[in-house]
Each structure stands twice: as structure tokens, then as C-alpha cells.
Amino acid sequence: MTGYDVRIENHGSIVLVQPLTDTAREWLTANVGEDSMYFGGALVVEPRYLGELVDGMVSDGLNLFN
């Protein structure tokens, strides 16, 4: 998966947003609240919030793999 900053895994009721680069980790730290939940290094997101998160990552130049 070279060239990607973030991997998105849809698990039905949750989505895991796995940062693959330091740039992606820094972006999540800067743009996601401190009270967010992580699982194995991946941000846990409810599907209804994914669109806004993806829009923000893409507009800031991150490359996504899903």
C-alpha cells in the first residue's frame, strides 16, 4: 500500500481509520478531539461521521485507501 496515508476499514457499525504515515497521524492529532476512541492505532468512527472526516483529510492532501 505504498503511497497511501490512511486505510479505511468498514466493519458495519464502526469504521476504523488507520493512519499509515506520520503525516496522517499528525493530521488526526490536530483535527480529532482528545476524547476520540482508538483501537490498535486506528481511529474508531461511526459511519455517519465518516464523510466529513474523509472530506477534511482529502482536502488537506491525504491519500486514502479503502
Residue frames as qw, qx, qy, qz and C-alpha x, y, z in Angstrom:
[[0.000, 0.885, 0.466, 0.000, 0.00, 0.00, 0.00],
 [0.453, -0.222, 0.043, 0.862, 2.73, 2.47, -0.79],
 [0.049, 0.280, 0.331, 0.900, 1.63, 5.99, -1.48],
 [0.437, -0.651, -0.498, -0.369, -1.31, 5.94, 0.91],
 [0.012, -0.438, 0.463, -0.771, -1.58, 7.93, 4.13],
 [0.516, -0.092, 0.521, -0.674, -4.74, 6.36, 5.56],
 [0.237, -0.093, -0.928, -0.273, -6.51, 2.99, 5.32],
 [0.541, -0.105, 0.210, -0.808, -10.26, 2.91, 5.94],
 [0.179, -0.047, -0.982, -0.046, -11.88, -0.34, 7.07],
 [0.574, -0.220, -0.064, -0.786, -15.68, -0.54, 7.20],
 [0.125, 0.007, -0.964, 0.233, -16.89, -3.02, 9.83],
 [0.235, -0.564, -0.756, -0.234, -20.59, -2.20, 9.61],
 [0.351, -0.864, -0.361, -0.008, -21.46, -0.35, 12.80],
 [0.372, -0.810, 0.194, 0.410, -17.95, 1.13, 13.10],
 [0.693, 0.674, -0.102, 0.233, -15.26, 2.27, 10.70],
 [0.699, -0.519, 0.117, 0.478, -11.55, 2.10, 11.51],
 [0.395, 0.903, -0.109, 0.132, -9.39, 4.91, 10.15],
 [0.852, -0.321, 0.111, 0.398, -5.79, 3.66, 10.30],
 [0.140, 0.936, -0.277, -0.168, -3.07, 6.25, 9.78],
 [0.948, 0.161, 0.067, 0.266, -0.21, 4.78, 7.73],
 [0.532, 0.466, -0.123, 0.696, 2.15, 7.76, 7.76],
 [0.335, -0.304, -0.406, 0.794, 3.40, 10.31, 10.26],
 [0.114, -0.109, -0.221, -0.962, 1.55, 12.96, 8.25],
 [0.523, -0.401, -0.597, -0.458, -1.76, 11.13, 8.77],
 [0.557, -0.416, -0.603, 0.391, -1.09, 10.62, 12.49],
 [0.204, -0.160, -0.172, 0.950, -0.30, 14.31, 12.88],
 [0.276, -0.250, -0.403, -0.836, -3.45, 15.24, 10.94],
 [0.571, -0.475, -0.652, -0.149, -5.62, 13.11, 13.22],
 [0.470, -0.342, -0.467, 0.667, -4.00, 14.58, 16.33],
 [0.073, -0.082, 0.014, 0.994, -4.64, 18.10, 15.07],
 [0.369, -0.097, -0.380, -0.842, -8.19, 17.55, 13.79],
 [0.649, -0.343, -0.642, -0.220, -9.86, 14.96, 16.01],
 [0.472, -0.729, 0.145, -0.474, -10.88, 15.52, 19.62],
 [0.031, 0.483, -0.806, 0.342, -8.85, 14.14, 22.51],
 [0.611, -0.077, 0.603, -0.507, -11.81, 12.09, 23.70],
 [0.736, 0.360, -0.396, -0.416, -11.85, 10.04, 20.47],
 [0.857, -0.248, 0.443, -0.092, -11.55, 6.26, 20.69],
 [0.356, 0.613, -0.670, -0.221, -8.68, 4.32, 19.12],
 [0.935, -0.106, 0.312, -0.128, -8.38, 0.58, 18.55],
 [0.844, 0.016, 0.336, 0.418, -4.98, -0.85, 17.62],
 [0.336, -0.278, 0.259, 0.862, -3.78, 2.58, 16.50],
 [0.026, 0.383, 0.627, 0.678, -6.86, 3.19, 14.32],
 [0.267, 0.020, 0.241, -0.933, -9.43, 5.87, 15.00],
 [0.096, 0.393, 0.914, -0.026, -12.88, 4.38, 15.63],
 [0.207, 0.121, -0.109, -0.965, -15.60, 6.31, 13.78],
 [0.504, 0.438, 0.663, -0.340, -19.35, 5.91, 13.48],
 [0.448, 0.318, 0.635, 0.543, -20.27, 5.65, 9.77],
 [0.107, 0.898, 0.423, 0.062, -22.43, 8.79, 9.93],
 [0.237, -0.903, 0.146, 0.327, -19.32, 10.89, 10.69],
 [0.730, -0.087, 0.461, 0.497, -17.02, 9.33, 8.11],
 [0.471, 0.716, 0.358, 0.371, -17.95, 11.57, 5.18],
 [0.096, -0.989, 0.049, -0.101, -16.96, 14.77, 6.95],
 [0.640, -0.593, 0.409, 0.269, -13.73, 13.21, 8.20],
 [0.714, 0.201, 0.495, 0.452, -12.81, 11.93, 4.72],
 [0.304, 0.886, 0.225, 0.268, -13.62, 15.31, 3.15],
 [0.298, -0.930, 0.210, 0.049, -11.25, 17.01, 5.58],
 [0.705, -0.355, 0.503, 0.352, -8.44, 14.53, 5.02],
 [0.635, 0.447, 0.466, 0.424, -8.74, 14.69, 1.23],
 [0.166, 0.958, 0.121, 0.200, -8.91, 18.49, 1.18],
 [0.363, -0.852, 0.365, 0.096, -5.71, 18.58, 3.21],
 [0.411, 0.672, -0.592, -0.172, -3.96, 16.31, 0.69],
 [0.475, -0.301, 0.814, -0.142, -4.02, 12.90, 2.37],
 [0.507, 0.207, -0.699, -0.461, -4.28, 9.82, 0.12],
 [0.669, -0.167, 0.505, -0.519, -6.87, 7.27, 1.28],
 [0.306, 0.141, -0.908, -0.247, -7.08, 3.51, 0.72],
 [0.599, -0.052, 0.477, -0.641, -10.38, 1.74, 1.35]]
